[in-house]
Amino acid sequence: MRYQELSYWLSSVDEPLAPRPGLPGDADADVVIVGAGYTGLWTAYYLAVADPSLRIVVLEKEIAGYGASGRNGGWCSALLPTSLPALSRRHGRDRALDMQRAMQETVREVGRVVADEGIDCDWRAGGTVVLARSEVQLGRARAAVAEAREYGLADEDLVLLDAAEAAARCHADGVRGGTYTPHCAAVHPARLVRGLARAVERRGVRIFERTPVTAVRSGAAETPAGVVRAPVVVRATEGFTPALPGQRRTVAPVYSLMVATEPLSEATWAEIGLAERETFSDYRHVIIYGQRTADGRLAFGGRGAPYHFGSRVRPDYDREPRVFAALRRVLGELFPMIGPEVPVSHTWGGPLGVARDWSASVGLDRTTGLAWAGGYVGDGVGSSNLAGRTLADLIRGAASDLTALPWVNHRSPRWEPEPLRWLAVNAGLRVMFSADEAELRTGRPSRRAAAFSRFLGH
Ligand SMILES: Cc1cc2nc3c(=O)[nH]c(=O)nc-3n(C[C@H](O)[C@H](O)[C@H](O)COP(=O)(O)OP(=O)(O)OC[C@H]3O[C@@H](n4cnc5c(N)ncnc54)[C@H](O)[C@@H]3O)c2cc1C
């Protein structure tokens, strides 16, 4: 496999992506981690920093960064898939706010490690601008700010922008306003994950690549090459989790797809803006997300690819020409100054993990020694760092502010068996698409989309 073809990001790292050696045979460790994405590697990193004597093994079926960590939109944000009100209903207002503050701190923490470890990943903490391009979207922007104020979050956390302020940050067509939060950094995601892999190796962690784990059980991870025995086994497999025995209904793999343009001219960038490399989106229902890359491209993505029956994950699902065409069209609508043809140079996608109750979680079962983290939906770049720090505390038995956060040891229900799962996930995707179309047509907010959000517990 040519790993470079998996994303624009993996094609633009300064290394050949040669796989590390595989597991040579049976081994013993203190902690074995399955999956070398951000979750697995952040866990290894913080464990190794806290206790350099720990024997830590990471097993990866392809190469570090093969999964979503090497392919995402590069928003290192303070976002969570669960809204503040939903968290608050489940855990109380104070604990919901603790979680939000911990995520804001996480963005700074990732920036600190990137600097300390010399990880060259185009880190730029320029915040996020979310645009409103219709009256309905403007209403949603106002509601987002009002909700933030109810929870004591100030202008420094999220501020409403009028049309001129929003356009000054991101001059998309038809902008009527928006919101801005400073709690986000744009990052080259593949350089981050690959740099992190080298940072953990410098601290003595052993990473074995092209080593698929066929079973995870108490005390061991099994592979065709041998068994790694360890009192703690961490599952960090996110969207690929359903392929593991016993995990088919743990998360649903939903695909997010992206395109990248050729580098745009300085004149075009002078018109578009994004001068601080703010990440950007808008207030439609079907999520879109973008960043101005350090080399002057637009990297732009969205949901909308179908969920595949039986939670199957296959390389050909990464490519959905219909979605790529839609992304290109939306980019052209947002930024007509690019010209009649948006010059797309790369297209790719990957699976993310969605828990049944849309809640990310991190935990350790002390009786079995089995640990996990994930279910981040499209917000894992930041939250996997918080998960890694938290798992390091849980595994070392160190009670901390992190281990008291409400997502710790949260158990999401399992997804329905098929065909219900397939029907439900794809129906949800369709509701959001038709809601956006209906809102454009009628100029009124979609009641079906609001009802669906409530059903999901947002
Ligand atoms: C296109 C796209 C855009 C996104 N944009 C953003 C964004 O802008 N911001 C954001 O916060 N989040 C975003 N996300 C989500 C984010 O990328 C993920 O939440 C995050 O990378 C998850 O990290 P992870 O380490 O848990 O999982 P992954 O990066 O998927 O890593 C899991 C690893 O486990 C390995 N593995 C799986 N099964 C096995 C096995 N049996 N044996 C051994 N190894 C195994 C895989 O090969 C993989 O390397 C996006 C995701 C996608 C797909």
The ligand as an SDF file (V2000), in Angstrom:
LIG
                    3D

 53 58  0  0  0  0  0  0  0  0999 V2000
  -11.7570   13.0770    7.2050 C   0  0  0  0  0  0  0  0  0  0  0  0
  -11.7520   13.3120    8.6920 C   0  0  0  0  0  0  0  0  0  0  0  0
  -11.7060   14.6070    9.1810 C   0  0  0  0  0  0  0  0  0  0  0  0
  -11.6750   14.8570   10.5530 C   0  0  0  0  0  0  0  0  0  0  0  0
  -11.4870   16.1320   11.0030 N   0  0  0  0  0  0  0  0  0  0  0  0
  -11.2880   16.3520   12.3270 C   0  0  0  0  0  0  0  0  0  0  0  0
  -10.9330   17.6360   12.7960 C   0  0  0  0  0  0  0  0  0  0  0  0
  -10.7040   18.5710   12.0280 O   0  0  0  0  0  0  0  0  0  0  0  0
  -10.8030   17.8140   14.1400 N   0  0  0  0  0  0  0  0  0  0  0  0
  -10.9860   16.7870   15.0140 C   0  0  0  0  0  0  0  0  0  0  0  0
  -10.8980   17.0170   16.2270 O   0  0  0  0  0  0  0  0  0  0  0  0
  -11.2610   15.5360   14.5930 N   0  0  0  0  0  0  0  0  0  0  0  0
  -11.3970   15.2900   13.2720 C   0  0  0  0  0  0  0  0  0  0  0  0
  -11.6260   14.0250   12.8360 N   0  0  0  0  0  0  0  0  0  0  0  0
  -11.6660   12.9370   13.8170 C   0  0  0  0  0  0  0  0  0  0  0  0
  -10.2490   12.6150   14.3200 C   0  0  0  0  0  0  0  0  0  0  0  0
   -9.3780   12.5070   13.2370 O   0  0  0  0  0  0  0  0  0  0  0  0
  -10.2900   11.3150   15.1130 C   0  0  0  0  0  0  0  0  0  0  0  0
  -11.2470   11.4500   16.1500 O   0  0  0  0  0  0  0  0  0  0  0  0
   -8.9490   10.9750   15.7390 C   0  0  0  0  0  0  0  0  0  0  0  0
   -7.9220   10.9900   14.7930 O   0  0  0  0  0  0  0  0  0  0  0  0
   -9.0470    9.6100   16.3950 C   0  0  0  0  0  0  0  0  0  0  0  0
   -7.7710    9.1860   16.7860 O   0  0  0  0  0  0  0  0  0  0  0  0
   -7.5900    7.6850   17.2390 P   0  0  0  0  0  0  0  0  0  0  0  0
   -6.1660    7.4920   17.5360 O   0  0  0  0  0  0  0  0  0  0  0  0
   -8.5680    7.3910   18.3180 O   0  0  0  0  0  0  0  0  0  0  0  0
   -8.0770    6.8350   15.9800 O   0  0  0  0  0  0  0  0  0  0  0  0
   -7.3250    6.5770   14.5720 P   0  0  0  0  0  0  0  0  0  0  0  0
   -6.4730    7.7100   14.1840 O   0  0  0  0  0  0  0  0  0  0  0  0
   -8.3340    6.1010   13.6100 O   0  0  0  0  0  0  0  0  0  0  0  0
   -6.3160    5.4190   14.9220 O   0  0  0  0  0  0  0  0  0  0  0  0
   -6.7060    4.0990   15.1510 C   0  0  0  0  0  0  0  0  0  0  0  0
   -5.5130    3.2430   14.7550 C   0  0  0  0  0  0  0  0  0  0  0  0
   -5.7530    1.9120   15.1740 O   0  0  0  0  0  0  0  0  0  0  0  0
   -5.2570    1.0520   14.1850 C   0  0  0  0  0  0  0  0  0  0  0  0
   -5.9690   -0.2050   14.3480 N   0  0  0  0  0  0  0  0  0  0  0  0
   -7.2840   -0.4230   14.2060 C   0  0  0  0  0  0  0  0  0  0  0  0
   -7.5910   -1.7050   14.4280 N   0  0  0  0  0  0  0  0  0  0  0  0
   -6.4340   -2.3160   14.7360 C   0  0  0  0  0  0  0  0  0  0  0  0
   -6.0880   -3.6600   15.0640 C   0  0  0  0  0  0  0  0  0  0  0  0
   -7.0000   -4.6230   15.1180 N   0  0  0  0  0  0  0  0  0  0  0  0
   -4.7990   -3.9620   15.3180 N   0  0  0  0  0  0  0  0  0  0  0  0
   -3.8530   -2.9800   15.2860 C   0  0  0  0  0  0  0  0  0  0  0  0
   -4.1180   -1.6960   14.9640 N   0  0  0  0  0  0  0  0  0  0  0  0
   -5.3940   -1.3800   14.6990 C   0  0  0  0  0  0  0  0  0  0  0  0
   -5.5890    1.7670   12.8850 C   0  0  0  0  0  0  0  0  0  0  0  0
   -4.8060    1.2870   11.8130 O   0  0  0  0  0  0  0  0  0  0  0  0
   -5.3060    3.2000   13.2500 C   0  0  0  0  0  0  0  0  0  0  0  0
   -3.9730    3.5700   12.9610 O   0  0  0  0  0  0  0  0  0  0  0  0
  -11.7170   13.7570   11.4740 C   0  0  0  0  0  0  0  0  0  0  0  0
  -11.7730   12.4340   10.9790 C   0  0  0  0  0  0  0  0  0  0  0  0
  -11.7950   12.2190    9.6050 C   0  0  0  0  0  0  0  0  0  0  0  0
  -11.8430   10.7910    9.1100 C   0  0  0  0  0  0  0  0  0  0  0  0
  1  2  1  0
  2  3  1  0
  2 52  2  0
  3  4  2  0
  4  5  1  0
  4 50  1  0
  5  6  2  0
  6  7  1  0
  6 13  1  0
  7  8  2  0
  7  9  1  0
  9 10  1  0
 10 11  2  0
 10 12  1  0
 12 13  2  0
 13 14  1  0
 14 15  1  0
 14 50  1  0
 15 16  1  0
 16 17  1  0
 16 18  1  0
 18 19  1  0
 18 20  1  0
 20 21  1  0
 20 22  1  0
 22 23  1  0
 23 24  1  0
 24 25  2  0
 24 26  1  0
 24 27  1  0
 27 28  1  0
 28 29  2  0
 28 30  1  0
 28 31  1  0
 31 32  1  0
 32 33  1  0
 33 34  1  0
 33 48  1  0
 34 35  1  0
 35 36  1  0
 35 46  1  0
 36 37  1  0
 36 45  1  0
 37 38  2  0
 38 39  1  0
 39 40  1  0
 39 45  2  0
 40 41  1  0
 40 42  2  0
 42 43  1  0
 43 44  2  0
 44 45  1  0
 46 47  1  0
 46 48  1  0
 48 49  1  0
 50 51  2  0
 51 52  1  0
 52 53  1  0
M  END
$$$$
